Amino acid sequence: MSLSSPVPAPSSPPARGTSRFLRPVTAVGVGLALAGVVLAYSHRPASLAVLGTLPAFSLTGHDAQPISLESLRGRPFIADFIFTTCAGLCPAMTARMLQLQKRLAPGVAIVSFTVDPEHDTPEVLARYAADFRTGPSWRFATGQREALYRLATEGFKLAAMEVPKDQQQAGGDGPFLHSAKFVLVDSVGQIRGYYDSEDSQAVERLRSDAARCEAAPFGLRDLPTLNAVLNTTSALFLLAGFVLIKAGRREAHRFAMLGALACSTIFLASYLVYHLNVGSVPFQGQGRLRSVYFTILLTHVLLAVAILPLIAMTLSRALQQRFDKHRRIARVTLPLWAYVSVTGVVVYLMLYHL
């Protein structure tokens, strides 16, 4: 009697628990990210014209703490230019601003820049603020004369100059000429309006416009954080995809890589929306930190450009089930893709949180 050849036991199918988990996670993540991009674009203060974008600046507050464009990002603010020895216009502007402050939305800040930095030191400005009993959301800024005047004329597009002694008028406002305008700046440093501080209707319009800038629950100011979240999620999907394919779980690997692709695609859309509206954001760090930042940024940008065709070829070969060629190119694509995702988060942290 012949013995029948043993029938090999069928290989057990790869565990599907991971793929069942990845599907809803990917769907929810993609849905939330898309909703975030749509909200960011639709809720930005587009009804107020963009009249200019402030350049980077670095000054000192009346509390002796730094004031820069980066430190002011994230909330709209109202700006004006004054000096503490002014006899007429400046006290009136400050008094009107004080009345306005009491009616502003809680998220709107105020910054008053001096045009007489030699006299208006942080200590002098602190006494001025105390005399008017301004609140913590109102800061007074001083610094180098050249920087302040350049910010006034080139950034805010306002008049600011020192009046020669032979041209000063008796009973006038003093040795400095400056604008009486209040300026509304949104949460990303864009100028949204100019308002005559001596016109009560204009000041009321400023209050309303400032509330509209502040009211957006999700806007351009939130996109850098969203982009960092998308990059982090993409990196995690890539790591999961690598681990899963090493374990032979092709189906779960496929969902992980599609998740990474979705996050990176949404990131690209969000990144373009942000920078088309805001422009470039300057790095404020100095010294060795600056060199480190630009080294990381340069490699990130170059590889981000290079990775796009690699991702397309890798995906194409997988869809065509040419897995031998897919594996060969994936060995290059995956580490470069992961590097771009991780350095995207590093660039965000250095640019917005250092």
C-alpha positions, 0 to 999 in steps of 0.5 A: 500500500502506497502512502499518499504524499502529505499535503502541505498545510496551507500557509496561514493568511497574514494577520488582518488586525493591523489593516483593519485598524489602519483603514479607519485611522487613515480615513479619519486622519485624511478627513480631518486634515482635509477639513483643516485645510478647507477651514484654514482657507475659507476662514482666513480674513479674506474680506479685509484687503491685504495692504502689505506685509510687515518685514521681520523686526527685533525690538525691545518692549517696555517690560525689557522683553524682546518684541519681534514679528515672530513673537507677535504672530498668532494673534492680530494687533493694532499698532501706532507710533508715538513718543512720550514727550509729545505735547499734544497728538500722542497723549490723545492717541494713547487715550483713544487707544485706551478707550478702544482697548476696553472694547476690543475682542480678548485676542487682539493685542496692541503695540505702540512703537516710539519714534524717540528711542534715545529718550524712550527707554524701556523704563520710560515706556514702562512709566508711560504705560503705568500712567495710562494704566494699560493692560497686559495685552498692550506693549510699548516698543523701543530699539535702534532709531534706524530700525524703528524708522525703517519699520515705520516707513518701509513696513507700515508705510507711515510717516516718521521723521525727526523735525530739525530745530529750525522747522519746529513750530512753537506750540507744536507736538515737538521734534518728531513728525509721525502719523496719527493712524492706527494700523490693523495687522492680522495674525500672520503679519499682514496689514489689513487697514489704516484708521484715523485715530481722530475719527470716531467712526474710523476707530469703531470700524477698526474695532469691528475689523479687529474682531473679524480678524480675531474671530476665525477659529482656524486660519492661516496662523494654524497651518504651520502646526497642521503641517507639522502634524501631517509630517509627523503622521506621515513619518509614523505611517512610513515607519509602520509600513517598513515594519509591516513589510518586513513582517510579510504583511503586505495588505497592512503595508499597503494601507500604511504607505497609502496613509503616508501618501495621503498625509504628504499630499495634504501637507503639500496643499496646506503648505502652498496655501500658507506660503501663497498667502503669507510669503516666506517666514524669516528665521530669527535665530543667530550664530551657530543655530542659524547655520544648523537651521539653513543646513537642515532646510537646504537638505529638506527642500532639495530632497523634497523636490527629488522625492516627488518623482521617486514616490510616483515611480515607487507607487506606479510599480506597486500598482502594476505589481512589478514588485521586484522593481518596486522593492529596488526603488523603495529602498531609496524612496522610503528613507528619503521620504522619511528624512523629508517628513522628519526634517519638516517637523524639525524646521517647524520647531526651529522656525516657530518655537525657538 
